[in-house]
Structure formats: C-alpha cells, structure tokens
Amino acid sequence: MEELAKVPKFKTIYFYCRHADRRRNSFVAVAAGLLAQLIWLNPHFLDYLYEKLSAKGVNVLSSEGAKELLEVGVRSCPKMYIIIDGLDECKNGDQQTIITWFRNIIEKLPREFDGSLRCLFLSQEDKVSTKSLRDLPRLELRSEEHGRDIAAFVERLSRRAQERFKIADDERDLLTEEIKNGADGTCCITQIYECSSLYCL
C-alpha cells in the first residue's frame, strides 16, 4: 500500500474482507468501505452521496444503490488503484457480485482511459475466484517460496526496532519469533501465504 501511495497522480483505495462478519464480507460492505475512502479523497463527493440517498429516502445502502454510487465515485478519480484483499472470505454470491461488478466497470472503460483504473484481487484458491478470474494475469504466493523472504523482512525490521528503542538481543529475538509465529504459536507466514493468488484487472 505504501509503495502504491508513492505512484504520482494515482489514488489508491482498498478493502480487507473478513469471514463471518457481514460488515466485511459482502458487496455492500466492500462498496461502503470504498465509498468512505472516496469521500476522504474527494470531500465534494459527500454532497453527491447525501443528495442521492436523500432523494431516494433511504438511510441504508442497498446492493443496487451501492453499485450506482460506487461507479460514480470511482469514475470521479481519473487514475485509481483498487485493492480487495481476502476475496475468498466472502460468501459465494457476494464474491461473484464483487468480481463481476469490478470487471464490468474496468472492462467497459473507453480505450483512451485504458489503464487509468486498475484492480487487484487477493484470494485463497477457491472455486469462485479461480473460475471467474482465470483469464486475468495471476501471481501465486506459496509459503515455501515466500516464507523465507518474509522471515528476512521481519529480521530486518526487528533489528531496526532494536536500534531505535535500545532493545536487548534476547528481547529482539523474542519479538521476531512472536511476529513470525503469531499469538497462537503456529506459523502465520504459512497461514497467510498458503496457496494465495493475486489477480490483476
């Protein structure tokens, strides 16, 4: 995310989906999270949202309303990256809606705007994403390939923290292991990157 924020003239919005949490695993949840960020990027967009919702007399975002508002919001930024992480955490119907909606928005852009709107989906391998995104560029992340890179990054990070906060070697080692293994003692690096895929739209 930090690297994308450095890309000149491009704005980045993102959403992290979460299993068994309807506030974080539906199309409406994704749309609401992205709309909130669009308001932050373009405060005038809030006036448009208020006017639209007031005209319809609703105070709860519906799926169709979310699609309409999100399309206007996304198109109001000339160059944008959208990242949706944990696509597999959504129920199949919502997962398919998310994929279909974003594909339609991006694929129907006029040729002169090609590349001005990009979307990155991160997902564990599952039936819906594998089938619906099979024709997109894909990068697989597997624990055996990336675990060492992540471990090396954690090591470097812990050494910087040690220097900055004057931490003893044994405390630094404990910190490093805690980050690598997570609170439950299992390797979170393996859990996160076991058969994950990145799809670029």
C-alpha positions as CSV (number, residue, x, y, z in Angstrom):
1,M,0.0,0.0,0.0
2,E,2.8,2.4,0.9
3,E,4.5,1.9,-2.4
4,L,1.3,2.4,-4.4
5,A,0.7,5.7,-2.5
6,K,4.0,6.9,-4.0
7,V,2.8,6.5,-7.6
8,P,2.3,10.0,-8.9
9,K,-1.2,11.0,-9.9
10,F,-2.8,7.7,-8.9
11,K,-5.1,7.3,-5.9
12,T,-5.3,4.0,-4.0
13,I,-8.4,2.6,-2.1
14,Y,-8.6,-0.8,-0.5
15,F,-10.8,-3.1,1.5
16,Y,-10.0,-6.2,3.6
17,C,-12.7,-8.8,3.7
18,R,-13.3,-10.9,6.8
19,H,-15.1,-14.3,7.0
20,A,-18.3,-14.5,9.1
21,D,-18.5,-10.7,9.5
22,R,-21.3,-9.2,7.4
23,R,-19.8,-5.8,7.8
24,R,-16.7,-7.1,6.0
25,N,-17.7,-9.9,3.7
26,S,-20.4,-8.6,1.3
27,F,-20.6,-6.5,-1.8
28,V,-22.4,-3.7,0.2
29,A,-19.6,-3.8,2.9
30,V,-16.9,-3.5,0.2
31,A,-18.8,-0.7,-1.5
32,A,-19.3,1.2,1.8
33,G,-15.7,0.9,2.8
34,L,-14.5,2.1,-0.6
35,L,-17.1,5.0,-0.7
36,A,-15.8,6.2,2.7
37,Q,-12.3,6.4,1.2
38,L,-13.5,8.1,-1.9
39,I,-15.2,10.8,0.3
40,W,-11.8,11.3,2.0
41,L,-10.1,11.7,-1.3
42,N,-12.8,13.9,-2.7
43,P,-14.8,15.7,0.0
44,H,-17.3,17.1,-2.6
45,F,-18.4,13.5,-3.3
46,L,-20.1,13.5,0.1
47,D,-22.6,16.2,-1.2
48,Y,-23.4,13.9,-4.1
49,L,-23.9,10.9,-1.9
50,Y,-26.1,12.8,0.5
51,E,-28.3,14.2,-2.3
52,K,-28.7,10.8,-4.0
53,L,-29.6,9.0,-0.7
54,S,-31.9,11.8,0.4
55,A,-33.7,11.8,-2.9
56,K,-34.4,8.0,-2.5
57,G,-35.4,8.5,1.1
58,V,-33.1,5.7,2.3
59,N,-30.5,5.6,5.1
60,V,-29.3,2.1,4.4
61,L,-27.2,1.2,1.4
62,S,-28.7,-1.4,-0.8
63,S,-26.7,-3.5,-3.3
64,E,-28.1,-1.7,-6.3
65,G,-27.6,1.7,-4.7
66,A,-24.1,0.8,-3.8
67,K,-23.3,-0.2,-7.4
68,E,-24.6,3.1,-8.7
69,L,-22.8,5.3,-6.1
70,L,-19.5,3.4,-6.3
71,E,-19.4,3.7,-10.1
72,V,-19.8,7.5,-9.9
73,G,-17.2,7.7,-7.1
74,V,-14.7,5.5,-8.9
75,R,-15.1,7.5,-12.2
76,S,-14.7,10.8,-10.3
77,C,-11.0,9.9,-9.8
78,P,-9.2,9.9,-13.2
79,K,-6.5,7.5,-12.1
80,M,-7.0,4.9,-9.4
81,Y,-5.9,1.6,-7.9
82,I,-8.4,-0.6,-6.1
83,I,-7.2,-3.4,-3.9
84,I,-9.6,-6.1,-2.5
85,D,-7.9,-8.5,-0.1
86,G,-9.5,-11.7,1.2
87,L,-12.0,-12.1,-1.6
88,D,-12.4,-15.8,-0.6
89,E,-13.7,-14.6,2.8
90,C,-16.9,-13.5,1.2
91,K,-19.9,-15.8,0.6
92,N,-20.0,-17.2,-3.0
93,G,-22.9,-14.9,-4.1
94,D,-21.2,-11.8,-2.8
95,Q,-17.8,-12.9,-4.1
96,Q,-19.3,-13.3,-7.6
97,T,-21.0,-9.9,-7.4
98,I,-17.8,-8.2,-6.4
99,I,-15.8,-9.8,-9.2
100,T,-18.5,-9.2,-11.9
101,W,-19.1,-5.6,-10.9
102,F,-15.4,-4.6,-10.9
103,R,-14.7,-6.4,-14.1
104,N,-17.7,-4.7,-15.8
105,I,-16.6,-1.2,-14.6
106,I,-13.0,-1.7,-15.8
107,E,-13.6,-3.6,-19.0
108,K,-16.2,-1.1,-20.3
109,L,-13.8,1.9,-20.0
110,P,-13.2,3.7,-23.3
111,R,-9.9,2.8,-24.9
112,E,-8.4,6.2,-24.2
113,F,-8.8,5.5,-20.5
114,D,-7.3,2.1,-20.6
115,G,-5.0,1.6,-17.6
116,S,-6.5,4.5,-15.7
117,L,-8.4,2.2,-13.3
118,R,-6.8,-1.0,-12.1
119,C,-8.0,-3.6,-9.6
120,L,-6.0,-6.1,-7.6
121,F,-7.8,-9.1,-6.0
122,L,-6.1,-11.2,-3.3
123,S,-7.7,-14.5,-2.6
124,Q,-7.0,-18.0,-1.4
125,E,-7.6,-20.5,-4.2
126,D,-11.3,-21.4,-4.4
127,K,-13.9,-22.4,-6.9
128,V,-15.4,-18.9,-7.5
129,S,-12.3,-16.8,-7.9
130,T,-10.4,-19.5,-9.8
131,K,-13.2,-19.8,-12.4
132,S,-14.2,-16.1,-12.6
133,L,-10.7,-14.7,-12.7
134,R,-8.9,-17.4,-14.7
135,D,-8.3,-15.2,-17.7
136,L,-6.6,-12.4,-15.7
137,P,-2.8,-12.1,-15.0
138,R,-2.2,-14.1,-11.8
139,L,0.7,-14.4,-9.3
140,E,0.7,-17.3,-6.9
141,L,2.1,-16.8,-3.4
142,R,3.1,-20.0,-1.7
143,S,4.6,-20.4,1.7
144,E,7.6,-22.3,0.6
145,E,8.5,-19.7,-2.0
146,H,7.9,-16.5,0.1
147,G,8.2,-17.6,3.7
148,R,12.0,-17.0,3.7
149,D,11.6,-13.5,2.1
150,I,9.0,-12.6,4.8
151,A,11.2,-14.0,7.6
152,A,14.2,-12.0,6.3
153,F,12.0,-8.8,6.2
154,V,10.9,-9.5,9.8
155,E,14.5,-9.9,10.9
156,R,15.5,-6.6,9.3
157,L,12.5,-4.8,10.8
158,S,13.3,-6.2,14.3
159,R,16.9,-5.1,14.1
160,R,15.8,-1.6,13.2
161,A,13.4,-1.6,16.1
162,Q,16.2,-2.8,18.3
163,E,18.4,0.1,17.3
164,R,15.7,2.7,17.7
165,F,14.3,1.5,21.0
166,K,17.6,0.1,22.5
167,I,16.2,-3.4,22.9
168,A,18.4,-6.3,24.1
169,D,19.3,-9.1,21.8
170,D,17.1,-11.7,23.6
171,E,14.1,-9.3,23.5
172,R,14.6,-8.7,19.8
173,D,14.7,-12.4,19.2
174,L,11.5,-12.9,21.1
175,L,9.8,-10.1,19.2
176,T,11.0,-11.6,15.9
177,E,9.6,-15.1,16.8
178,E,6.3,-13.6,18.0
179,I,5.8,-11.8,14.7
180,K,6.7,-14.8,12.7
181,N,4.6,-17.3,14.6
182,G,1.6,-15.2,15.7
183,A,-0.1,-15.4,19.1
184,D,-1.2,-19.0,18.8
185,G,2.2,-20.4,18.2
186,T,1.6,-21.5,14.6
187,C,3.4,-20.0,11.7
188,C,1.3,-17.1,10.5
189,I,3.5,-16.8,7.4
190,T,2.4,-20.2,6.2
191,Q,-1.2,-19.5,7.1
192,I,-1.3,-16.2,5.1
193,Y,0.6,-17.4,2.0
194,E,-0.5,-21.0,1.6
195,C,-1.9,-21.1,-2.0
196,S,-2.9,-17.4,-2.1
197,S,-3.3,-15.7,-5.5
198,L,-3.1,-12.1,-6.8
199,Y,-5.2,-11.3,-9.8
200,C,-4.7,-8.1,-11.7
201,L,-7.5,-6.4,-13.6
